[in-house]
Every structure is written in structure tokens, then in C-alpha cells.
Amino acid sequence: MTSRTDAPDVLPAKEPVSPVAGPYGHPFHPILVTIPIGAWVSSVVLDIASYVVDDPGGLARAAYWLIGIGVLGAAVAALFGLLDLAAIPRGTRAFRTGLTHMTLNLCVVGLFVASFFVRRAEGFYEHTNGTALVLSVIALCLLLVSGWLGGMLAYHFGVRVARESVQADGFR
């Protein structure tokens, strides 16, 4: 059996730059992004719900804390994403896609941070502030585009995905 790095079909972006990024074929970044995505989607659902319930304060407060959890989770996921980005050769289409993915995610985090502070200034006694909700919805729209690019990195370009010969083992 040949080692992964000696095989001719292994591209540099398939290998982790550090064991901290996750083992070969099983990066940590994709699983970590589920935390901010889930928290932020849930916060927008609670924001919308705060407009239709009799006592919206609890929902607005929960949305606020979910945004904070999402921002913290995004910071952790970003560290692992940077490790994966470092494995992609510069000057390639995959690297440019990775930079765009990262830039959009930074905008998303910035919008959610702004929404967090607008909410903090307004309090949690009524339904979610309209400005905070708009910031969150715009951030989610950008997150959809960024997530699509992240999927492109993994599923189209195969960044940090095991080579096809390894994948084929699962179908024998």
C-alpha cells in the first residue's frame, strides 16, 4: 500500500497543513460551521416569531444570545477554515474561491455583530428591532452564497476531501 502523499493523484489541498486541522479526509472546519449556521438561522426564526406572539421579550432575548453563540462559533470555525485555506495552492481558482468564501463570511460575522449590538442597545422587552432583523436577514442571505462557495470548495474542487481511490473503498 502506498502512502497518501506518495500517490500521484493526491493534490496538496487534500492534505491537512497541520494535524490540528483534522485528519486526512476528515477536516474539522465543515462540522464546526454548523454551530454558527444553526445559531443564526434559529435567531432569525425567533426574531420573526417575536412579531407574532403575545410576549416577545423571551424570544428576542434568545435570538440575541444565539447570535452571540454564532459569532463565537464562527470565530472557532474560521481558525480551522484558515488552516484549510492554507493547504490550497495560491493562484488557483480554488484559492480565489476560498478567499471569496472567507471574505463573505467576514461580512456575515460583521453584520451579525452589528445586529448583536443594535439589540443590546434596544433591550428585549418588545419584538426584535427592525434594524437588527434586517441586518440578520441580509447576513443570512450572504451566508447562503458563502455556504454555496464552501460546498464548491469541498465537492467541486475536493479541498480536504479524500482522493477518489480512497472514497471508492466505501463502495466495494
N, C-alpha and C positions, 0 to 999 in steps of 0.2 A: 504494500500500500504506500503510495506517495504522500508526502506531507502536503498540506493545503498550499503552502507558499511555493512549493516546487512545481505544482501543476500549472501548465501553460494557460489554462482557461480562468485563472484567478486574477481578477483585477485588483489594484490597490484599494479601491473603495469598498471592497468586500471584507477586508481585514480590519479589525479594530486598531486604532493608533495606540491604545492602551487597554490593558485588561479592565480598567475602571469603566470603559465604555460598554462593556458587556462582552460575552464570549463570541467567537466566530459564529455568524449566522443567527445571533440572538441578541441584538442591541437593546440597551435599556431605554433609549430615547422614545421609541414608539409606545411603550407601555406607560411611561411617565406622563406623556401628553394627555392621557385620558383623565388625569386629575384636573388640570385647568379646564379642559373642554367640558367635562361633566359639571364642574362647579359653575362655570359661566353660563352654560345652557340652562342649568337649573335656576340660576339667579334671574335670568330673563323670564322664565316661566313664572317664577314667584312675583316678579315685577308686574307682569300682565295680570296675574291673579289678584294682585293688590288693588286693582281697579274694579274688581267685581265682588269683593267680599265686604261684609259689614265692618269688620275690624282689621284694616290693612296693615297696622303697625308691625305686627309679628312677621308678616310676610316680607315687608320692606326691610326689616332688621335682618332676617335670614338671608335675603338677597345680598345685603351689604357684606355679611360675613362670608358668604360663598364667593363673592368677588375677591375678598382678601385671601381666602384659601386658594383661589385660582391663580392669583398673582404670585403667591409663594410657590405654588406647584409649577408655574411656568418658569420661574427662576431656576428651579432644580432641573426641569426638563431641558431648559436652554443650555445648561452646562454640558449635559450629555449630547445634545444636538451639536454643540460646537466641536466635541470630540469626533462625532461622525463626519461633520463638515471637513475637519482637518484631514480625513482619510481620502477625500476626493481630490484628484489631480487638478491643479489650477489651470485656468484657460479652457476648461471643458464646458460643454453645455450643462452637464450635471452640476458642476461647481456654480455656474451662473444661476441655475435653478435653486440651488441651496442658498445662495446669497439672497435671492428674491424671497424665498421662504422665510429666512431669518429676518429680513427687513420688515416683511408684513407682520411677522409675529411680534417684533418690537413695537410696531404701530398698534397692534391689538392690545398688548400689555399697557402701553401708554394710554389708550382710550379707557381701558378698564380702571387704571389707576385714577384717571380724571373722574370717572364715574364714581369711584370709591370716595373721593374727597368731596364731590358735589353732594353725595348722600350724607356724608359726615356733617357737612355744614348745615344741611336742611333738617336733620333729625329723622325720626322714624315713627311719627305719630299719624301720619296720613299715608296715602298710597305713594308709591315711588315718584320722586320728582321727574317731570317730563324730560328735562335736560339729561339727567342721569340715565333714563331709559333709552333715549335716543343715542347717547354715547355707547351704551351697551349693545344696542341693536346694530349700529354701524360696526362695532368691534366684531360681533359675531359674523357679519357678512364678510369682513376681511378674513376672519378665521376660516370660513368655508373655502375661500380661494387659497389661503395658505395651506390648509389641510389637503386640498387637491394637489398642490405642488409637492407636499410631503409624500403623498401617495405616489406621485410621479417619480420621486427620487427612489423610493423603495421598489415599486412594482414595474416601472418602466426602465429605469437606469440600474436597478439592482444594488443600490448603495446599501452596504452592510447585510445583504441577503446572500445566503449560501449559494455557491455555484450550482448549476443545473444538475451536474452529476451527483451531487450530494442530495439535492431535492428528489431526484429520481429514486433514491433508495427507499423513500417512503411509499413508492408505488410498485415495489417488487414483491 
